[in-house]
Amino acid sequence: MITVRCLGHIASALKAKEMTLDVGEIDASDLVEKLRVSTGMEDPGFSKFNTLVMVEDGEAFVPAGSKKTIKDGSTVALLPFSHGG
C-alpha cells in the first residue's frame, strides 16, 4: 500500500486529504495519472507536469521529468505548483 497525502486543489479534486492505494510499486507519473482519472473530471487541475511529488525520505521531484518508482509502504505528498498563498 502507498499512502498519498494531497495538498491544495489536488485534495479538493480528489475529495480527500489522504488516501491509501493498494498498487504495490508504481511509477510516479502513473500514480498521478491514476489519481487524475479517478476524479472523473476532464481537467482536475493537476497533472504530472504541474505537481511536485515528495517522498517520505525527503526526495522531491516532478513526475514528468523523472522516472521514479514509488515503492510499496511509501508515503508521498502531492503538492500543486500553483496554489493560494
C-alpha positions as CSV (number, residue, x, y, z in Angstrom):
1,M,0.0,0.0,0.0
2,I,1.1,3.5,-0.8
3,T,-0.2,6.4,1.4
4,V,-0.9,9.6,-0.6
5,R,-1.3,12.9,1.1
6,C,-2.9,15.5,-1.1
7,L,-2.5,19.3,-0.7
8,G,-4.2,22.3,-2.2
9,H,-6.6,21.9,-5.1
10,I,-5.4,18.3,-5.6
11,A,-7.2,17.4,-2.3
12,S,-10.2,19.3,-3.5
13,A,-10.3,17.5,-6.8
14,L,-9.9,14.1,-5.1
15,K,-12.2,15.0,-2.2
16,A,-9.6,13.6,0.2
17,K,-6.6,14.9,2.0
18,E,-5.1,11.4,2.4
19,M,-5.7,8.1,0.8
20,T,-4.1,4.7,0.5
21,L,-3.7,2.8,-2.8
22,D,-3.1,-0.9,-3.0
23,V,-0.9,-0.8,-6.1
24,G,2.4,-2.3,-4.9
25,E,5.1,-0.4,-6.8
26,I,4.1,2.3,-9.3
27,D,5.8,4.9,-11.5
28,A,5.2,8.4,-10.1
29,S,3.8,9.6,-13.5
30,D,1.4,6.6,-13.5
31,L,0.3,7.4,-9.9
32,V,-0.6,11.0,-10.7
33,E,-2.4,9.9,-13.9
34,K,-4.3,7.2,-11.9
35,L,-5.5,9.9,-9.5
36,R,-6.4,12.3,-12.3
37,V,-8.6,9.7,-13.9
38,S,-10.2,8.8,-10.6
39,T,-11.6,12.3,-10.2
40,G,-13.9,11.8,-13.2
41,M,-13.1,15.3,-14.4
42,E,-11.8,16.2,-17.8
43,D,-9.3,18.6,-16.3
44,P,-9.0,18.2,-12.5
45,G,-6.3,21.0,-12.4
46,F,-3.3,18.8,-11.8
47,S,-1.0,16.6,-13.9
48,K,2.4,15.0,-14.0
49,F,3.7,18.3,-15.4
50,N,2.5,20.7,-12.6
51,T,2.6,18.5,-9.5
52,L,5.5,18.1,-7.1
53,V,5.8,14.7,-5.5
54,M,7.6,14.5,-2.2
55,V,8.6,11.1,-0.8
56,E,8.9,10.4,2.9
57,D,12.7,10.3,2.7
58,G,12.8,14.0,1.6
59,E,13.2,13.4,-2.1
60,A,11.1,15.8,-4.2
61,F,10.5,15.8,-8.0
62,V,8.2,16.5,-10.9
63,P,6.9,13.1,-12.2
64,A,7.1,14.3,-15.9
65,G,10.8,14.9,-15.5
66,S,11.9,11.7,-13.9
67,K,11.4,8.0,-13.9
68,K,10.9,7.4,-10.2
69,T,9.2,4.4,-8.8
70,I,7.1,4.7,-5.6
71,K,7.6,1.6,-3.6
72,D,5.0,-0.4,-1.5
73,G,4.9,1.0,2.0
74,S,5.9,4.5,1.0
75,T,4.1,7.7,1.9
76,V,4.1,10.5,-0.7
77,A,2.7,14.0,-0.7
78,L,1.3,15.7,-3.8
79,L,1.7,19.5,-4.0
80,P,0.4,21.6,-6.9
81,F,2.7,24.2,-8.3
82,S,0.0,26.8,-8.3
83,H,-1.8,27.2,-5.0
84,G,-3.2,30.0,-3.0
85,G,-1.0,31.8,-0.5
